[in-house]
Amino acid sequence: MAERRRRARVQGGWAGTPAGRPAAPKAPVASSLALAGARPAWRQKEQPHTQKQFVFEKPSEVERRVPEAGVIDKPGVYELSKGPTGISRIHLIPGFIDSEQADWMFEQLLQDIPWGQRTHVRQEISFEEPRLTSWYGELPYTYSRITMQPNPNWHPLLTMLKERIEEFTGYTFNSLLCNLYRNEKDSVDWHSDNEPSLGRNPVIASLSFGATRTFEMRKKPSPEEDGDYTYVERLRIPLDHGSLLVMEGATQEDWQHRVPKEYHSRDERINLTFRIIYPEPDGVWK
Ligand SMILES: O=C(O)CCC(=O)C(=O)O
């Protein structure tokens, strides 16, 4: 709205003055205030007649609006987009684990998973990832230029959850990336799970426990946008205690996701992302 008003101001012109601009205002004169009972001109009922008239000129360019983010919070299968790369599809199942079971699972996972801190070095400055992680699987997993070493020692609860998700989805997973968000300051930045070792059109099954955090998605811009994400489609998906989100098809190729930091305090949240990893270089696709 403010932007539209600003445009109207920019596009509109003032008639009756050279170059369509208003004449420079004259300094107020003491006697004119005295005549009007010490009221400035703009407070008088009858405004002094002016030659200047605002003429609205319709903006020639098409106005582009930043689309409002959509919200997905109901169970269901959603086709997010369809493109040359295929259909991007997600499946949201709130309450996949009922809340009583999710309570004790959360406590056990918090305590038993060997949570670790990854540290990145960029331009000789090191910084810690704003979350703790752990990796399970026979194969290593490299993302953001750091390799998680193989860890075949699956916790029995994780094996049980993997089997429950496999039965529900029909996919067989061989690896798991666990994330622990300790509080509202922990997050994961925009990215796609599109490492070569995940193969083409990876299926990711993401199970959440603990505090509800918003999982945000944004469509990758078309080549004409030159990497500008301003006008892309956006989605917000609250992931609460026990909810399962399955991403498949072209979702990783055509969309990015993140879990942003929050302004208000949040308790711990655990997110388990079950994946299928292929040994490289066989998993490498072009
Ligand atoms: O915590 C989440 O819900 C998302 C985690 C994530 O994006 C990832 O592990 O790649």
The ligand as an SDF file (V2000), in Angstrom:
LIG
                    3D

 10  9  0  0  0  0  0  0  0  0999 V2000
   14.7810  -29.1640   11.1840 O   0  0  0  0  0  0  0  0  0  0  0  0
   14.1610  -29.2770   10.1450 C   0  0  0  0  0  0  0  0  0  0  0  0
   12.9430  -29.3910   10.1190 O   0  0  0  0  0  0  0  0  0  0  0  0
   14.8970  -29.2290    8.8340 C   0  0  0  0  0  0  0  0  0  0  0  0
   16.2440  -29.8210    8.8540 C   0  0  0  0  0  0  0  0  0  0  0  0
   16.9260  -29.6900    7.5310 C   0  0  0  0  0  0  0  0  0  0  0  0
   16.6010  -28.8470    6.7380 O   0  0  0  0  0  0  0  0  0  0  0  0
   17.9840  -30.6160    7.1570 C   0  0  0  0  0  0  0  0  0  0  0  0
   18.4030  -31.4400    7.9860 O   0  0  0  0  0  0  0  0  0  0  0  0
   18.4300  -30.5520    6.0100 O   0  0  0  0  0  0  0  0  0  0  0  0
  1  2  2  0
  2  3  1  0
  2  4  1  0
  4  5  1  0
  5  6  1  0
  6  7  2  0
  6  8  1  0
  8  9  2  0
  8 10  1  0
M  END
$$$$
